[in-house]
Amino acid sequence: MTDRLETKFIHSAGVDAQTGAVNVPIYLSSTFHQESIDEFGPYDYSRSGNPTRRALEETIAKLENGTRGFAFASGMAAISSAFMLLESGDHVLVSEDVYGGTYRFITEVLGKFGIDHSFVNMTDLDEVARAFRPNTKVIYIETPSNPVMNITDIEIAAKLAKANGCLTFVDNTFMTPLYQNPLDLGADLLLHSATKFLSGHSDIVAGLAVTKDAALGDRLGFIQNSFGSVLGAQDSYLLIQGIKTLGARLKQSSESAQKIAKFLHHHPVVEEVYYPGFSFHPGNPIQQRQASGYGAVLSLRLPDKNAARIFKDALRIPVFAVSLGAVETILSYPATMSHAAMPEDERKKRGITDGLFRFSVGLEHIDDLLEDLEQALEKVRVKSKLSIAN
């Protein structure tokens, strides 16, 4: 009998073998006593391995159907470490509308190691196919993309990568293993900013990676140990606890996000809503095929920065902050938050305008959120007209 994901979220970490404790113990130890000078035990130094972190890493590997999992100090630590699998002279293809922190690492850091890159529209697989070079080694996908929610066909992209002798990396932060399993679709390595939905409580910063095969896992394990940007035991414990409630949290948030997207789509002040759950979204057929849900993140575009400022100031419930995926609804302004590292002309090419907001739906009552959005948009409608008249 195979347990369903909601059951696995709760029980994958198991119980403590020594005491029967239903929660994984927090091993706050930097070093471990060894019985012999010739042979060490499974743990010697917490950078190289910690029992609490190991329980988390084994959990995410099970949930994503991978061979090995790795816990890092942040999502960017996980992403950066994954790119260190490359060598000088290699080339990578990257989703055009990638997260701003990833864009910054690729454009300002990766080149220092002699690794070249090309940004491509991953929704156009013909463009992707044409972009491969003889030295291309990795195709890096973010789907749904942040923040305009473009969808890439993971299975076809991975086949293109394999045909060109490349690895496929997928950022699975928005979907989580509840809704999408990239390794089952042909990806070689997936990444999470576990700060977001996997944790769900805005209380830790963490990153996770999972590899499909053992050999790649060994290579990434070497990099993790060498760089040392590992997740501490306390945060590993908190992340295990967050994963246990992922199914319930993300399902409710996703149901609310669908209702909010429909409301915003029909509101006259909102110019556009980016949400892959719409039947008319260009990537909806792909999303339906490769995922079992649409997630709890959407973006909306207002006419300009003035309207955006009025909207933000009028909202009562959402936290206005960097990040997403928490129990509280979080409103973000990509132009100065998630994508601040991206030059203005590059942001505009990707649809990240001065009127764009990213909206991560939390667990508040849906009617309260809708009422709050309605009154804020009404203020935008009234005040924008007044400013135009004046």
Summary of the structure (lengths in Angstrom):
residues: 390
radius of gyration: 21.5
end to end distance: 68.8
largest distance: 82.7
contacts: 1346
relative contact order: 0.13
helix: 41%
strand: 15%
